[in-house]
């Protein structure tokens, strides 16, 4: 494989991943409390330096892959989405960007969400998927009492969270969780937080990612055509 093909192939993979992520952002533009995701790229040298800082010493560095771009990681845009009044007493919006409600998932584990579109099911407060909303003791909330005051609110940095589906998050190992004693002043009843997706800029980013993919694909095709011409020329000269 021609040396120039390596970085181009890596760039194509990266752009495909960008397309997938941006498409997911667009698909969730109307999802309550959804946060936009993004990704960063790093070069081979970045990973080499990180490996060396962790005590790993490579015996040989392949200069071909030195400039190959690689996905460095994902990040979440923490910006609070627009707060919209709904007039529904079971809708709740969180004021702070790092605040979350607690939800009991189907495996009996605590997850965290900013989607406050709740409902009542069998006299219990549940989320839009029918899973129990929890109080400060991680117990389901019965709506027979003053349930609004029982809704638990915690504060967690987004760097300590990872998405698990259904617009929910779980904590990473060693995450710092601040359990608020009261939710007074932390939530807005009768309102919902919309996603923080800017559909116009996100669509532009999607077009850009597709265009970059096509450009790198064309570059690889050009290299292949040049290689074929060189091989054919060498073959003709040796006959």
C-alpha positions as CSV (number, residue, x, y, z in Angstrom):
1,X,0.0,0.0,0.0
2,X,1.3,3.5,-0.9
3,X,2.4,5.5,2.1
4,X,0.0,8.3,1.3
5,X,-2.9,5.9,1.5
6,X,-2.6,5.3,5.3
7,X,-3.5,8.8,6.5
8,X,-6.2,9.0,3.8
9,X,-7.8,5.7,4.9
10,X,-7.6,6.8,8.6
11,X,-9.2,10.1,7.7
12,X,-12.1,8.3,5.9
13,X,-12.7,6.2,9.0
14,X,-12.8,9.3,11.1
15,X,-15.2,11.1,8.8
16,X,-17.5,8.1,8.9
17,X,-17.5,8.2,12.6
18,X,-18.2,11.9,12.5
19,X,-21.1,11.3,10.1
20,X,-22.6,8.7,12.5
21,X,-22.3,11.0,15.5
22,X,-23.6,14.1,13.8
23,X,-26.5,12.1,12.4
24,X,-27.4,10.9,15.9
25,X,-27.3,14.5,17.1
26,X,-29.7,15.6,14.3
27,X,-32.0,12.6,15.1
28,X,-32.2,13.8,18.7
29,X,-32.8,17.5,17.9
30,X,-36.3,17.2,19.5
31,X,-35.3,14.9,22.3
32,X,-36.0,16.5,25.7
33,X,-32.7,17.3,27.6
34,X,-30.5,15.8,24.9
35,X,-26.9,17.0,24.8
36,X,-24.9,17.4,21.6
37,X,-21.9,15.1,21.3
38,X,-18.6,15.8,19.5
39,X,-15.3,14.1,18.9
40,X,-11.6,15.1,18.8
41,X,-8.7,13.8,16.7
42,X,-5.1,13.2,17.7
43,X,-2.0,12.2,15.7
44,X,0.2,9.1,16.3
45,X,2.7,11.3,18.1
46,X,0.1,12.3,20.6
47,X,-0.5,8.6,21.5
48,X,3.2,7.9,21.5
49,X,3.8,10.7,24.0
50,X,1.0,9.5,26.2
51,X,2.3,5.9,26.1
52,X,5.8,7.2,27.1
53,X,4.3,9.1,30.0
54,X,2.7,5.8,31.2
55,X,6.1,4.0,31.2
56,X,5.8,2.3,27.8
57,X,8.9,2.6,25.6
58,X,8.4,1.5,21.9
59,X,11.4,-0.1,20.2
60,X,10.6,1.3,16.8
61,X,8.4,4.1,15.4
62,X,6.8,3.6,12.0
63,X,7.2,6.9,10.3
64,X,4.4,6.0,7.9
65,X,1.8,6.2,10.7
66,X,3.3,9.3,12.4
67,X,0.8,11.6,10.8
68,X,-2.2,9.3,10.7
69,X,-5.1,11.0,12.4
70,X,-6.9,9.0,15.1
71,X,-10.0,9.6,17.2
72,X,-8.8,11.0,20.5
73,X,-12.1,10.9,22.3
74,X,-15.7,12.1,22.6
75,X,-17.1,15.0,24.5
76,X,-20.5,16.3,25.5
77,X,-21.7,19.9,25.0
78,X,-22.8,20.8,28.6
79,X,-24.7,23.9,27.6
80,X,-28.3,24.0,28.9
81,X,-30.9,23.7,26.2
82,X,-33.8,26.2,25.8
83,X,-36.3,26.0,28.7
84,X,-39.9,25.8,27.3
85,X,-43.0,26.2,29.5
86,X,-45.5,23.4,28.9
87,X,-48.1,24.0,31.6
88,X,-47.9,20.3,32.5
89,X,-47.5,19.7,36.2
90,X,-45.5,16.5,35.5
91,X,-42.9,18.3,33.4
92,X,-39.7,19.4,35.2
93,X,-36.6,21.2,33.9
94,X,-33.3,21.4,35.7
95,X,-31.7,24.9,36.0
96,X,-28.0,24.0,36.3
97,X,-26.1,22.4,33.5
98,X,-24.6,19.7,35.7
99,X,-27.8,18.6,37.5
100,X,-29.6,15.3,37.0
101,X,-32.6,13.3,38.0
102,X,-32.1,9.8,39.2
103,X,-33.9,6.9,37.4
104,X,-34.0,3.2,38.2
105,X,-33.2,1.2,35.1
106,X,-34.5,-2.3,34.2
107,X,-31.6,-3.9,35.9
108,X,-32.2,-2.2,39.2
109,X,-29.3,0.2,38.7
110,X,-29.3,4.0,39.2
111,X,-29.0,6.1,36.0
112,X,-29.1,9.8,35.5
113,X,-31.1,12.0,33.1
114,X,-32.0,15.5,32.3
115,X,-35.3,14.5,30.7
116,X,-38.0,15.7,33.2
117,X,-41.0,14.6,31.2
118,X,-42.5,12.4,33.9
119,X,-45.9,10.7,34.3
120,X,-47.8,8.8,36.9
121,X,-48.1,5.0,36.6
122,X,-49.8,2.9,39.3
123,X,-49.5,5.8,41.7
124,X,-45.7,6.0,41.1
125,X,-43.7,8.8,39.5
126,X,-42.0,7.4,36.4
127,X,-40.1,8.7,33.3
128,X,-41.4,8.6,29.8
129,X,-40.3,4.9,29.5
130,X,-42.2,3.9,32.6
131,X,-39.1,3.6,34.9
132,X,-39.2,4.8,38.5
133,X,-37.9,8.3,39.4
134,X,-36.0,8.0,42.7
135,X,-35.7,10.1,45.9
136,X,-32.6,10.8,47.9
137,X,-32.6,7.3,49.3
138,X,-32.8,5.7,45.8
139,X,-36.4,4.7,46.5
140,X,-39.3,5.0,44.0
141,X,-41.6,8.0,44.6
142,X,-45.3,7.4,45.4
143,X,-47.5,10.2,44.1
144,X,-49.8,10.0,47.1
145,X,-47.5,12.3,49.1
146,X,-46.0,15.6,48.2
147,X,-43.9,13.9,45.5
148,X,-42.5,17.0,44.0
149,X,-40.3,17.7,47.1
150,X,-39.1,14.1,47.0
151,X,-37.7,14.2,43.5
152,X,-33.9,13.7,43.9
153,X,-31.5,16.1,42.2
154,X,-27.7,15.4,42.0
155,X,-24.8,17.3,40.6
156,X,-22.2,15.4,38.5
157,X,-19.6,16.7,36.1
158,X,-20.2,15.5,32.5
159,X,-16.6,14.2,32.4
160,X,-17.6,11.6,35.0
161,X,-20.5,10.4,32.9
162,X,-21.1,8.2,29.8
163,X,-24.2,7.8,27.8
164,X,-26.1,4.5,28.1
165,X,-29.1,5.0,25.9
166,X,-32.6,6.3,26.4
167,X,-31.0,9.7,26.9
168,X,-29.6,8.5,30.2
169,X,-26.1,8.4,31.7
170,X,-24.2,6.2,34.1
171,X,-21.2,7.3,36.2
172,X,-17.7,6.3,35.5
173,X,-15.5,4.7,38.1
174,X,-14.4,7.3,40.7
175,X,-17.1,9.8,39.7
176,X,-17.9,12.5,42.2
177,X,-21.7,12.7,42.9
178,X,-23.1,15.6,45.0
179,X,-26.5,14.6,46.4
180,X,-28.6,17.7,47.1
181,X,-30.6,17.5,50.3
182,X,-33.5,19.6,48.8
183,X,-34.5,20.2,45.2
184,X,-36.0,23.6,46.0
185,X,-34.7,26.2,43.5
186,X,-33.1,23.4,41.3
187,X,-36.1,22.5,39.2
188,X,-38.8,24.3,37.3
189,X,-42.2,22.6,37.3
190,X,-44.4,22.9,34.2
191,X,-41.3,23.3,31.9
192,X,-39.0,21.1,29.9
193,X,-35.4,21.6,28.7
194,X,-35.1,21.1,24.9
195,X,-32.0,19.6,23.3
196,X,-29.1,22.0,22.8
197,X,-28.7,21.0,19.2
198,X,-28.4,23.8,16.7
199,X,-30.0,22.1,13.7
200,X,-28.5,24.6,11.1
201,X,-24.9,24.3,12.3
202,X,-25.3,20.6,12.8
203,X,-26.5,20.1,9.2
204,X,-23.6,22.2,7.9
205,X,-21.2,19.9,9.9
206,X,-22.9,16.8,8.4
207,X,-22.4,18.2,4.9
208,X,-18.8,19.0,5.7
209,X,-18.1,15.5,7.1
210,X,-19.6,13.9,3.9
211,X,-17.6,16.2,1.7
212,X,-14.3,15.4,3.5
213,X,-15.1,11.7,3.2
214,X,-15.6,12.1,-0.5
215,X,-12.3,14.1,-0.9
216,X,-10.2,11.5,0.9
217,X,-11.9,8.7,-1.0
218,X,-11.0,10.5,-4.3
219,X,-7.4,10.9,-3.0
220,X,-7.1,7.1,-2.5
221,X,-8.6,6.5,-5.9
222,X,-6.1,8.9,-7.5
223,X,-3.2,7.1,-5.8
224,X,-4.5,3.7,-7.0
225,X,-4.8,5.0,-10.6
226,X,-1.2,6.4,-10.4
227,X,0.1,3.1,-9.0
228,X,-1.6,1.2,-11.8
229,X,-0.1,3.5,-14.5
230,X,3.4,3.1,-12.9
231,X,3.1,-0.7,-12.8
232,X,1.8,-0.8,-16.4
233,X,4.7,1.4,-17.5
234,X,7.3,-0.7,-15.7
235,X,5.8,-3.8,-17.2
236,X,6.0,-2.4,-20.7
237,X,9.7,-1.4,-20.2
238,X,10.7,-4.9,-19.1
239,X,9.1,-6.7,-22.0
